[in-house]
Amino acid sequence: MKRRLHAIAVTTLLIAITPSLSYGAEPSVRTTPRPGQGEAAFSIMSWNLEWFFDDSKKDNYSQLAFEKSSPSRGQWNWRRDAVAEAIAKVKPSVAALQEVEGQRVLWYLTRALDREHDLEYDEYAIEGNDRFTEQDVGLLTTRPVDVLSLMRGNVTSQMKSEGEFGAVSKHLAAILEVPVGDTVETILVVNVHLRSGEAGAAIRNKQAASLVRWLRVWEKAPVHVVVLGDFNTEESAGKVRAGSEMSILMSRATRDPSDDLVDLLEHSSAPRQQTHLLPGKQFDRILVSRSFLEDDPGRPDLCLRSIAVRSDLAIRGGVDSTEDHWERYWEMSDDKRDLSDHYPIVAEFEVR
């Protein structure tokens, strides 16, 4: 979707790449695990796959979705397998994906992960209501992580009457169970894709308010909270302005700082690192509850180990120019064509 919507905007939920890349891309950077840290027990990837649509047009009804589908079966097979290869390099416990066509293409992706990389993932999606793009969000999970429940929020009549809330057409919440020692920790993961463009800031604020309202219900049981995805935010990590959608989400609309969410991009050794083809843009984020950063000395629990923007997984043969990527994508050779205009973010957690 960024090929069209971000072009308009411009005009109106670990391996270094070469620093000579053009168009503002920075090297991928990971936080260095501290001495004594163990292997990651749980990891989560957030990645906007940018029009991850197969070649079949039978279930596409909007003209835009029809146009953005893969042009042929061979080109779809390339895209599916290339994305599977990128995910296989990380092997995340959970992959939270945005701009996917639906659960069917996620199933094709999990089949490729199994067939080509011997990795078993389950796919989850709930159809949203973005009729213009027909894009959705989804999750891939692998054992020992289990999905206990899937949910979507709704803007109620009362919320509508208050005028402070907005529909979030692309989102998915899941309660996960993760074994930690002899017990199981629960994690609420909310995968979102908010309205794009600078002109959409007011809408994003209302969408963030809705997410905060739903979080109050969803997080009754889970130990940890993760809100991640493509926020389309214009806010920079560590410099979030009051009243912005990021401020609303992170502060939880309360005066109590103990329930604030933490932007993990601030914990990267390159906090200004971009997550998108457009220079300096940090549209994508992983926000977590403070429980992921604070070790409970009385029991084994999950704590942050590392955070990285993995631009190397998306960029192939050098960063695409904006013109090539958005106007001549399928004319480029397979070894030069970037997988997405967004770069995945990967967070790892260990048991302490």
C-alpha positions in Angstrom: 0.0 0.0 0.0 2.9 2.3 0.6 3.7 2.5 -3.1 0.6 4.6 -3.6 -0.3 6.1 -0.3 3.2 7.1 0.8 3.9 8.6 -2.7 0.8 10.8 -2.1 2.0 11.7 1.4 5.4 12.7 0.2 4.1 15.0 -2.4 1.1 16.6 -0.3 4.0 -6.1 17.5 20.7 -8.4 13.6 23.1 -8.4 10.6 24.8 -5.3 9.3 24.3 -4.4 5.7 26.8 -2.3 3.7 26.8 1.3 4.8 27.0 2.6 1.3 23.3 1.9 0.6 21.5 4.8 -0.9 18.1 6.5 0.0 18.9 6.9 3.7 19.0 3.3 4.8 21.2 2.7 7.8 22.9 -0.6 8.7 21.0 -3.1 10.7 21.9 -2.9 14.4 21.1 -5.2 17.3 21.5 -4.5 20.9 24.5 -6.6 22.2 23.4 -9.3 24.7 24.9 -8.6 28.1 27.5 -11.1 29.5 25.8 -14.1 31.1 22.7 -13.7 29.0 21.3 -17.0 27.7 19.7 -18.0 24.4 16.4 -16.4 23.4 13.4 -18.3 24.8 10.9 -16.2 22.9 11.2 -13.9 19.9 8.7 -11.8 17.9 9.1 -10.3 14.5 6.9 -7.4 13.1 7.0 -6.9 9.4 4.8 -5.1 6.9 5.1 -7.3 3.8 3.7 -4.6 1.4 0.9 -6.1 -0.7 1.5 -9.7 0.1 -1.2 -10.8 -2.3 -1.1 -14.0 -4.5 -1.8 -14.0 -8.2 -5.5 -15.1 -8.0 -7.9 -12.3 -8.5 -11.1 -14.3 -7.8 -11.6 -13.0 -4.3 -10.4 -9.4 -5.0 -13.2 -6.9 -5.4 -11.6 -3.5 -5.1 -9.8 -2.2 -8.1 -6.7 -1.4 -6.0 -6.5 -4.9 -4.6 -6.9 -6.3 -8.1 -4.0 -4.1 -9.4 -1.7 -4.9 -6.5 -2.0 -8.7 -6.7 1.1 -10.6 -7.9 1.1 -10.5 -11.7 1.6 -14.2 -12.3 1.9 -17.5 -10.5 5.6 -17.6 -11.0 6.1 -14.1 -9.5 3.9 -15.0 -6.6 5.9 -18.2 -6.0 9.1 -16.1 -5.9 7.6 -13.6 -3.4 6.2 -16.3 -1.2 9.5 -18.3 -1.1 11.7 -15.2 -0.7 9.6 -14.1 2.3 9.7 -17.6 3.8 13.5 -17.6 3.4 13.8 -14.3 5.2 11.6 -15.5 8.1 13.6 -18.8 8.3 16.8 -16.8 8.9 15.3 -15.5 12.1 13.0 -18.3 13.2 10.9 -16.1 15.4 8.5 -17.6 17.9 5.9 -15.2 16.5 5.8 -13.3 13.2 3.3 -10.5 13.2 2.6 -9.5 9.6 0.8 -6.6 8.0 -0.5 -5.9 4.5 -1.4 -9.6 3.8 -4.3 -10.6 1.7 -5.7 -13.0 4.3 -5.3 -16.3 6.0 -5.0 -18.2 2.7 -1.7 -16.5 1.7 -0.4 -17.0 5.2 -1.1 -20.7 4.8 0.9 -20.7 1.5 3.7 -19.0 3.5 3.7 -21.6 6.2 3.7 -24.4 3.6 6.8 -22.8 2.1 8.5 -22.6 5.5 7.7 -26.3 6.1 8.7 -27.5 2.6 11.8 -25.4 2.1 13.1 -24.9 5.6 11.6 -27.7 7.7 10.0 -25.1 10.0 6.4 -25.7 11.3 4.3 -22.6 11.8 0.6 -22.1 12.3 -1.2 -19.2 10.7 -3.9 -17.0 12.2 -6.0 -14.2 10.8 -9.4 -12.6 11.2 -10.8 -10.8 8.2 -10.9 -7.0 8.8 -13.0 -4.4 7.0 -10.7 -2.4 4.9 -12.7 -2.7 1.7 -10.5 -0.2 -0.2 -7.2 -2.1 0.1 -8.5 -5.5 1.2 -5.4 -5.8 3.3 -5.3 -7.6 6.6 -2.9 -8.5 9.4 -2.0 -11.9 10.6 0.2 -14.0 12.9 2.5 -17.0 12.4 3.4 -19.0 15.5 5.6 -22.0 16.2 5.8 -24.4 19.1 6.2 -24.3 22.0 4.2 -21.1 21.7 0.4 -21.7 21.8 -2.4 -19.4 20.8 -5.1 -19.5 23.5 -7.5 -16.9 21.9 -7.9 -14.6 19.0 -9.9 -11.3 19.2 -10.8 -8.1 17.4 -12.1 -5.0 19.0 -15.3 -3.1 18.0 -16.2 0.5 18.3 -19.4 0.4 20.3 -22.3 2.8 20.1 -21.2 4.4 23.3 -17.7 4.9 22.0 -19.1 6.4 18.8 -21.2 8.8 20.8 -18.2 10.1 22.7 -16.5 11.1 19.4 -13.0 10.2 20.7 -12.7 6.7 19.1 -12.1 5.4 15.6 -12.4 2.1 13.8 -9.2 0.1 13.4 -9.9 -1.8 10.2 -6.7 -3.8 10.3 -5.9 -5.3 13.7 -5.7 -8.7 15.5 -5.2 -9.5 19.2 -4.1 -12.8 20.5 -3.4 -14.3 23.9 -0.3 -16.5 23.7 0.9 -19.1 26.2 4.7 -19.5 26.4 6.4 -22.1 28.6 8.9 -20.6 31.1 10.6 -23.1 33.3 7.9 -25.2 35.0 5.2 -22.7 34.4 3.5 -20.8 31.5 3.5 -17.1 30.9 0.7 -15.4 29.0 1.4 -12.6 26.5 -1.2 -10.4 24.9 0.0 -9.5 21.3 -1.9 -6.9 19.4 -0.9 -6.6 15.7 -2.0 -3.3 14.1 -1.8 -1.3 10.9 -3.0 2.2 11.4 -4.0 4.9 8.9 -1.2 6.2 6.8 -0.1 9.7 5.8 0.5 12.9 7.7 -3.1 13.9 6.9 -4.2 10.8 8.8 -2.8 11.9 12.1 -6.2 12.8 13.7 -7.6 9.4 12.6 -4.6 7.6 14.0 -5.2 9.3 17.3 -8.8 8.0 17.4 -7.6 4.6 16.4 -5.0 4.6 19.2 -7.8 5.6 21.7 -9.8 2.6 20.6 -6.8 0.3 21.1 -6.3 1.6 24.6 -9.9 1.0 25.4 -9.8 -2.6 24.1 -6.5 -3.2 25.9 -8.2 -2.6 29.2 -10.4 -5.6 28.5 -7.9 -7.9 26.8 -5.1 -7.6 29.3 -7.0 -8.9 32.4 -5.2 -12.2 32.4 -1.8 -11.8 30.5 1.4 -11.2 32.3 2.9 -9.3 29.4 1.6 -6.9 26.7 3.0 -6.3 23.2 1.5 -3.8 20.7 3.3 -3.9 17.4 3.0 -3.4 13.7 2.8 -0.5 11.2 1.7 2.5 13.1 2.4 4.8 10.2 3.6 7.3 12.8 5.5 10.4 12.1 7.0 10.3 15.7 10.6 9.4 16.2 11.6 7.0 18.9 12.5 8.8 22.1 10.9 12.0 20.8 7.2 11.2 20.9 5.1 14.4 21.1 2.3 14.7 23.6 -1.1 14.1 22.0 0.2 11.9 19.2 -1.0 8.4 18.5 2.2 7.0 20.0 1.8 9.1 23.1 -1.8 7.8 23.5 -0.8 4.2 23.1 2.4 4.3 25.2 0.9 6.3 28.2 -2.3 4.2 28.1 -4.3 7.5 28.6 -3.5 7.4 32.3 -1.4 9.4 34.7 0.2 6.3 36.2 3.6 5.7 34.5 3.7 2.1 35.8 1.3 0.9 33.1 3.1 2.8 30.3 4.3 0.8 27.2 8.0 1.0 26.3 9.1 1.6 22.7 11.8 -1.0 22.1 13.2 1.0 19.2 14.6 3.3 21.9 16.6 0.3 23.3 18.3 -0.2 19.9 21.9 1.1 19.8 20.7 3.1 16.8 17.5 4.7 18.2 16.9 6.8 15.1 17.2 3.9 12.7 14.5 3.9 10.0 12.2 1.1 9.4 11.1 2.1 5.9 12.4 2.8 2.5 11.6 6.6 3.0 14.6 8.2 4.7 14.2 8.7 8.4 10.8 7.1 8.7 10.1 4.9 11.7 6.6 3.8 10.8 7.0 0.4 12.5 7.3 -0.3 16.2 7.2 -2.9 19.0 5.8 -1.5 22.2 5.9 -3.7 25.3 4.8 -3.6 28.9 7.5 -2.8 31.5 7.3 -6.4 32.7 9.5 -7.4 29.8 12.3 -5.1 31.0 12.1 -5.8 34.7 13.4 -9.1 36.0 11.4 -10.6 38.8 14.0 -12.1 41.2 11.5 -14.4 42.8 10.8 -16.5 39.7 12.1 -17.3 36.2 10.5 -14.8 33.7 10.9 -13.4 30.3 13.1 -10.3 29.9 14.4 -8.4 26.9 17.5 -9.8 25.4 17.9 -7.8 22.1 16.1 -5.6 19.6 17.0 -5.1 16.0 15.7 -3.6 12.7 16.6 -6.3 10.2 16.7 -4.3 7.0 19.0 -6.9 5.6 16.1 -9.3 5.4 14.2 -7.0 3.1 16.9 -5.4 1.0 18.3 -7.4 -1.9 21.3 -6.1 -3.9 21.1 -2.6 -2.5 18.2 -0.4 -1.5 15.6 0.1 -4.3 15.0 3.6 -5.5 11.5 4.8 -4.7 10.7 5.0 -8.4 11.9 1.5 -9.1 10.2 0.0 -6.0 6.8 1.7 -6.4 6.5 2.1 -10.1 8.6 -0.7 -11.7 8.6 -3.4 -9.0 7.9 -6.4 -11.1 10.2 -5.2 -13.9 13.3 -5.5 -11.6 15.3 -8.7 -11.5 14.6 -11.1 -8.6 18.0 -10.7 -7.1 17.7 -6.9 -7.0 14.0 -6.5 -6.0 13.5 -5.7 -2.3 10.9 -7.8 -0.5 9.1 -4.8 1.0 9.4 -1.1 1.5 9.2 -1.9 5.3 12.0 -3.5 7.3 11.3 -6.1 9.9 11.9 -5.5 13.6 12.9 -8.5 15.7 12.8 -8.6 19.5 14.3 -11.5 21.5 13.6 -12.4 25.1 15.3 -14.7 27.5 14.4 -16.4 30.7 16.1 -15.0 33.9 
